[in-house]
Amino acid sequence: MIPELLHSAWDIVGTLAVCASLPGSLELLALSAATLLPEPPAATPHDGQWRVAVVVPAHNESANIDSCVRSLLSADPAGMQIGVFVVADNCTDDTAVIASQTGANVLIRTSLTERGKGYALHFAFTSLDALGFDCMFVVDADTVVASNFFAAAAGALRDGADAVQVRYLVRNAEQAVRTRLMRLALFAWNVVRPLGRERLGLSVGLLGNGFGLRSQTLKSVPYLASSVVEDLEYHLTLVQAGYRVRFINSTAVYGEIPVRGEGVKTQRSRWEGGRLRMIRDQSPRLLRGVLRGRLIFLEPLFELLLLPLAFHVTLLAIATSTPLPLVRDIGFAGIAVVLFHLSTAIIAGGGGWRDVGTLAVAPLYVLWKLLLIPSLLRSASTDQEWVRTKRNSELELADDATSAAKQ
């Protein structure tokens, strides 16, 4: 009797796992296959003056702000007028002083109640509105940009795009196994998926770093997103307002990925907990739009329902272990889609055999992500303020200080 009950229960669990993972598998298959489509003809470039503001939101970023500003100022302006504006948001260090000395304009913001990147961006966009910039970009403070960043990304806005997102890749990919694994993950998340959407003529999404908006777009859709995943929140608002974000595959920004420390766990929990909250808050609205005939909401809904890859693979593993043949076959098909997606990511991202070898440690990463579920659920149920993750250089300095104290 008990074995039969356990058998039936596992059948139910496997069926639920398939139902939860099927939208994500379809999304991965469609976007991965779309990257193989031919690139459409390039738009005809427009000449003329173009004023570009780059907003760098910074909360206690004295360790990185110098390299970020220097990178922006040394990039090819491509005949455009570039202004770099660092938002020193609730800083208690000398971020503002260093940014100013490096050549950036500094906007200082202090608020005891409204704390977060979304609030910092809204403050900057509002402050710069009267200065007559044609477009505004967001670049994180731990980031450097490719030399053709303005020519490619701002050029696409000048040529007519409402909003753009460039490749967002890992700056310190060779520092550790974790950063190599994150590079592969970002190849999938930040290259293949937006590239597939671009090939299909869809809005590609915002990745929080390396995106730009025409000033007219910001006027029509003010940046009022304030959640911990404010980029996702704002993109859904853009889609619902009828705007499309273009993907610029020919340039990139490179952000630093933390290697270790408690902040790594906290960061992932906040981001993915915030994403779960968006699923809860936005999925019903998108579904209602689809049912009312607004099919443009269908892909954003599927994208929202696609869980982080570690959780998606876990659901597929459960499905493949169930006794029901149909459920098991769908699970194996889903795993094949994931392998196709990762292979496409390595190719489209410009990776190599070393990235293939990095997949050997992926099961340990999946296990680590599963252990984060309790903190992830807590993050999904509460509002999260801007909690800065310690940078690798700061951790190295702390290690040096600890070693010196022991001698």
Legacy VTK file of the C-alpha trace (Angstrom):
# vtk DataFile Version 3.0
C-alpha trace
ASCII
DATASET POLYDATA
POINTS 407 float
0.000 0.000 0.000
2.690 2.481 1.044
4.888 1.814 -2.029
1.876 2.427 -4.287
1.122 5.712 -2.523
4.746 6.802 -2.862
4.683 5.817 -6.539
1.534 7.870 -7.149
2.927 10.819 -5.182
6.116 10.800 -7.260
4.041 10.704 -10.442
2.226 13.825 -9.264
5.501 15.557 -8.317
6.997 14.749 -11.718
3.913 16.018 -13.532
3.992 19.266 -11.570
7.722 19.628 -12.357
6.990 19.256 -16.084
4.155 21.784 -15.938
6.384 24.297 -14.112
9.340 23.844 -16.474
7.522 23.564 -19.823
7.102 27.342 -20.457
10.809 27.831 -19.705
11.845 24.980 -22.014
9.784 26.425 -24.865
11.287 29.862 -24.217
14.857 28.506 -24.236
14.254 26.498 -27.412
12.717 29.401 -29.312
15.368 31.950 -28.322
18.330 29.600 -28.830
17.098 28.594 -32.287
16.411 32.227 -33.198
20.081 33.144 -32.698
20.807 30.991 -35.775
18.609 33.198 -37.965
20.424 35.590 -40.348
21.172 39.062 -39.071
18.809 41.677 -40.531
20.255 44.534 -42.627
21.755 47.353 -40.595
19.853 50.616 -40.374
21.156 53.574 -42.309
23.259 55.681 -39.892
22.155 59.234 -39.177
24.623 62.085 -38.898
24.349 65.171 -36.728
25.070 66.226 -33.176
23.815 63.923 -30.453
24.058 64.637 -26.730
24.523 61.585 -24.512
24.343 61.422 -20.704
25.793 58.401 -18.903
24.393 57.848 -15.421
26.555 55.816 -13.030
24.602 54.909 -9.859
27.125 54.485 -7.044
26.687 53.510 -3.405
30.078 53.517 -1.626
32.040 52.672 -4.787
35.340 54.389 -4.059
37.222 51.211 -4.998
35.865 51.092 -8.561
34.510 54.468 -9.592
37.847 55.717 -10.925
38.241 52.876 -13.472
34.593 53.141 -14.512
34.740 56.884 -15.211
38.105 56.599 -16.990
36.692 53.852 -19.205
33.716 56.004 -20.203
35.832 59.082 -20.853
38.353 57.155 -22.957
35.719 55.439 -25.153
35.382 56.758 -28.701
32.734 59.534 -28.610
32.004 58.982 -32.310
31.338 62.673 -32.844
28.835 62.862 -29.990
28.849 65.085 -26.920
29.232 62.841 -23.864
28.497 63.757 -20.255
29.288 61.343 -17.398
27.213 61.777 -14.228
27.939 59.778 -11.089
25.067 59.562 -8.602
26.693 59.326 -5.172
23.699 57.724 -3.498
23.708 57.658 0.320
27.497 57.332 0.253
29.572 57.345 3.427
32.938 57.125 1.643
34.770 59.379 -0.841
33.032 58.123 -3.999
31.942 61.662 -4.911
35.437 63.136 -4.478
37.144 60.441 -6.558
34.522 60.645 -9.307
34.899 64.419 -9.529
38.696 64.230 -9.595
38.535 61.648 -12.409
36.426 63.957 -14.571
32.803 63.039 -13.911
29.967 65.320 -12.906
28.624 64.335 -9.494
25.030 64.277 -8.282
24.732 63.715 -4.545
21.578 62.078 -3.246
20.664 61.325 0.380
17.442 59.718 1.568
16.814 57.699 4.711
13.616 56.134 3.351
13.954 55.748 -0.420
17.072 53.614 -0.709
17.781 51.676 -3.894
19.164 51.811 -7.410
15.754 52.601 -8.910
15.404 55.703 -6.745
18.938 56.792 -7.684
18.171 56.457 -11.400
14.876 58.331 -11.137
16.692 61.131 -9.270
19.364 61.337 -11.975
16.972 61.223 -14.922
14.802 63.914 -13.336
17.815 66.110 -12.508
19.196 65.855 -16.054
15.865 66.338 -17.829
16.287 70.089 -18.265
19.814 69.829 -19.732
18.635 68.792 -23.175
20.301 65.383 -23.570
19.019 63.268 -26.452
19.468 59.994 -24.586
20.648 58.580 -21.274
22.633 55.435 -20.500
23.062 53.478 -17.283
26.451 51.929 -16.488
27.199 50.339 -13.116
30.081 51.649 -11.029
32.052 48.361 -11.111
31.988 48.319 -14.917
34.191 49.227 -17.858
32.860 49.711 -21.390
34.122 48.665 -24.803
35.819 51.390 -26.833
32.970 51.434 -29.393
30.240 51.686 -26.738
28.949 55.098 -27.813
29.364 54.541 -31.539
27.315 51.330 -31.433
24.817 51.861 -28.596
24.160 55.612 -28.725
24.350 55.367 -32.515
21.423 52.915 -32.497
19.347 55.364 -30.450
20.248 58.185 -32.832
19.180 55.917 -35.706
15.696 55.525 -34.243
15.646 52.907 -31.469
13.484 53.755 -28.442
15.785 51.895 -26.049
18.858 49.659 -26.315
20.694 47.026 -24.312
24.282 45.947 -25.039
26.091 42.757 -24.097
26.712 42.588 -20.340
29.677 40.285 -19.645
32.107 39.394 -16.863
35.084 41.671 -16.303
37.058 39.241 -14.079
36.149 35.977 -15.809
39.507 34.271 -15.235
39.743 35.068 -11.523
38.106 31.876 -10.235
35.991 28.877 -11.181
32.904 30.768 -10.008
33.582 33.705 -12.315
34.165 31.365 -15.283
30.848 29.683 -14.514
29.154 33.070 -14.243
30.640 34.071 -17.592
28.954 31.049 -19.158
25.693 31.908 -17.381
25.887 35.477 -18.684
26.603 34.209 -22.200
23.232 32.449 -21.920
21.282 35.158 -20.089
22.866 38.318 -21.497
23.734 37.269 -25.053
21.707 34.332 -26.393
18.343 35.333 -24.957
18.389 39.000 -25.999
19.984 38.097 -29.347
17.223 35.562 -29.988
14.567 38.150 -29.150
16.252 40.673 -31.432
16.200 38.192 -34.323
12.466 37.631 -33.684
11.716 41.357 -33.567
10.797 41.300 -29.861
11.761 43.621 -27.032
14.987 42.156 -25.658
14.727 43.208 -22.004
16.941 45.322 -19.757
19.871 43.818 -17.860
20.409 46.650 -15.373
23.794 47.610 -16.818
24.691 48.942 -20.257
21.253 50.055 -21.342
20.144 53.328 -22.888
16.879 55.214 -23.342
15.886 58.033 -25.644
14.826 61.088 -23.683
11.428 60.917 -25.385
11.036 57.354 -24.094
11.800 58.481 -20.547
9.308 61.312 -20.826
6.596 58.920 -21.992
7.470 56.194 -19.475
9.150 57.745 -16.391
11.614 55.530 -14.539
9.523 54.838 -11.438
10.665 51.238 -10.859
11.924 50.837 -7.298
12.118 47.088 -6.657
15.414 45.220 -6.271
14.963 44.089 -9.903
14.060 47.558 -11.120
15.380 46.816 -14.637
12.919 43.933 -15.099
10.119 45.979 -13.570
10.773 48.942 -15.880
11.095 46.759 -18.972
7.672 45.239 -18.352
6.318 48.776 -18.062
7.944 49.684 -21.398
6.451 46.624 -23.125
2.996 47.376 -21.757
3.359 50.945 -23.078
4.217 49.625 -26.543
7.982 50.273 -26.574
10.680 47.894 -27.759
14.246 47.533 -26.452
16.802 46.711 -29.181
19.851 44.484 -28.594
23.225 45.863 -29.677
25.432 42.819 -30.122
28.464 44.708 -31.438
29.532 46.289 -28.134
29.586 45.393 -24.454
29.984 46.429 -20.851
32.065 44.336 -18.452
31.047 44.150 -14.800
32.892 42.649 -11.867
31.471 39.417 -10.427
32.144 38.844 -6.691
34.254 35.737 -6.092
33.411 34.945 -2.501
32.100 36.336 0.747
28.692 36.483 2.387
27.697 39.176 -0.084
27.613 36.614 -2.912
24.821 34.703 -1.176
22.985 37.893 -0.243
23.217 39.275 -3.773
21.818 36.156 -5.441
19.019 35.863 -2.876
17.987 39.488 -3.385
18.055 39.347 -7.183
16.261 36.048 -7.597
13.897 36.730 -4.709
13.008 39.993 -6.429
12.414 38.103 -9.658
10.033 35.713 -7.885
8.173 38.720 -6.606
7.846 40.052 -10.156
6.446 36.670 -11.225
3.823 36.963 -8.516
2.978 40.590 -9.244
3.269 40.806 -13.047
2.307 37.376 -14.423
-1.465 37.817 -13.885
-1.367 41.208 -15.621
0.559 39.848 -18.611
-1.711 36.805 -18.827
-4.800 39.018 -18.861
-3.235 41.000 -21.712
-2.588 37.815 -23.721
-6.170 36.621 -23.171
-7.412 39.992 -24.421
-5.505 39.559 -27.668
-2.290 41.476 -26.905
0.042 38.719 -28.070
3.040 41.016 -27.634
2.772 40.110 -23.919
3.228 36.388 -24.593
7.033 36.294 -24.781
7.563 38.550 -21.727
5.201 36.220 -19.839
7.186 33.132 -20.871
10.440 34.914 -20.016
9.077 35.771 -16.588
7.999 32.176 -15.986
11.466 30.865 -16.905
13.073 30.152 -13.548
16.823 30.617 -12.985
18.605 27.861 -14.900
19.681 25.988 -11.743
16.076 25.651 -10.590
14.875 24.874 -14.121
17.384 22.011 -14.406
16.334 20.711 -10.983
12.704 20.500 -12.144
13.802 18.633 -15.260
15.866 16.204 -13.173
12.793 15.455 -11.063
10.739 14.873 -14.204
13.285 12.430 -15.669
13.242 10.339 -12.482
9.489 9.728 -12.449
7.938 6.411 -13.613
5.486 8.021 -16.072
6.981 7.595 -19.599
5.475 10.803 -21.015
6.670 12.913 -18.094
10.111 11.309 -18.261
10.398 11.903 -22.010
9.421 15.579 -21.655
12.040 15.914 -18.903
14.784 14.460 -21.112
13.672 16.694 -23.985
13.945 19.691 -21.641
17.494 18.700 -20.676
18.389 18.431 -24.373
17.041 21.977 -24.844
19.231 23.222 -21.962
22.329 21.614 -23.529
21.443 23.206 -26.882
20.971 26.548 -25.126
24.358 26.344 -23.380
26.109 25.261 -26.590
24.576 28.218 -28.397
25.647 30.458 -25.523
29.285 29.403 -25.804
29.278 29.979 -29.560
27.366 33.272 -29.560
29.255 34.571 -26.519
32.644 33.882 -28.058
33.634 31.185 -25.547
35.731 28.073 -26.085
36.500 24.599 -24.814
37.421 25.936 -21.398
33.818 27.082 -20.990
32.658 23.573 -21.906
34.934 22.197 -19.195
33.479 24.650 -16.682
30.158 22.795 -16.964
31.729 19.985 -14.907
31.289 22.072 -11.750
27.751 23.125 -12.626
26.113 20.459 -10.381
27.854 21.985 -7.341
26.542 25.406 -8.354
23.017 24.000 -8.695
23.298 22.512 -5.190
24.478 25.852 -3.795
21.518 27.601 -5.433
19.081 25.092 -3.948
20.464 25.824 -0.475
19.613 29.494 -1.066
15.885 28.810 -1.450
14.917 29.810 2.146
16.675 33.195 1.910
15.378 33.635 -1.637
11.792 33.190 -0.454
12.374 35.707 2.336
13.672 38.207 -0.205
10.623 37.625 -2.393
8.253 38.482 0.431
9.810 41.760 1.603
10.986 45.056 0.139
14.770 45.129 -0.259
16.953 48.212 -0.065
20.214 48.748 -1.945
22.715 46.461 -0.195
26.154 46.803 -1.708
28.210 43.628 -2.225
31.864 43.873 -1.210
34.176 44.032 -4.229
36.993 41.539 -4.727
39.662 44.203 -4.172
38.155 45.004 -0.778
38.149 41.339 0.220
41.816 41.065 -0.803
42.688 44.116 1.308
40.844 42.583 4.265
42.795 39.330 3.778
46.082 41.261 3.713
45.135 43.108 6.894
44.208 39.831 8.614
47.486 38.224 7.569
49.489 41.220 8.765
47.726 41.135 12.135
48.647 37.472 12.609
52.331 38.079 11.950
LINES 1 408
407 0 1 2 3 4 5 6 7 8 9 10 11 12 13 14 15 16 17 18 19 20 21 22 23 24 25 26 27 28 29 30 31 32 33 34 35 36 37 38 39 40 41 42 43 44 45 46 47 48 49 50 51 52 53 54 55 56 57 58 59 60 61 62 63 64 65 66 67 68 69 70 71 72 73 74 75 76 77 78 79 80 81 82 83 84 85 86 87 88 89 90 91 92 93 94 95 96 97 98 99 100 101 102 103 104 105 106 107 108 109 110 111 112 113 114 115 116 117 118 119 120 121 122 123 124 125 126 127 128 129 130 131 132 133 134 135 136 137 138 139 140 141 142 143 144 145 146 147 148 149 150 151 152 153 154 155 156 157 158 159 160 161 162 163 164 165 166 167 168 169 170 171 172 173 174 175 176 177 178 179 180 181 182 183 184 185 186 187 188 189 190 191 192 193 194 195 196 197 198 199 200 201 202 203 204 205 206 207 208 209 210 211 212 213 214 215 216 217 218 219 220 221 222 223 224 225 226 227 228 229 230 231 232 233 234 235 236 237 238 239 240 241 242 243 244 245 246 247 248 249 250 251 252 253 254 255 256 257 258 259 260 261 262 263 264 265 266 267 268 269 270 271 272 273 274 275 276 277 278 279 280 281 282 283 284 285 286 287 288 289 290 291 292 293 294 295 296 297 298 299 300 301 302 303 304 305 306 307 308 309 310 311 312 313 314 315 316 317 318 319 320 321 322 323 324 325 326 327 328 329 330 331 332 333 334 335 336 337 338 339 340 341 342 343 344 345 346 347 348 349 350 351 352 353 354 355 356 357 358 359 360 361 362 363 364 365 366 367 368 369 370 371 372 373 374 375 376 377 378 379 380 381 382 383 384 385 386 387 388 389 390 391 392 393 394 395 396 397 398 399 400 401 402 403 404 405 406
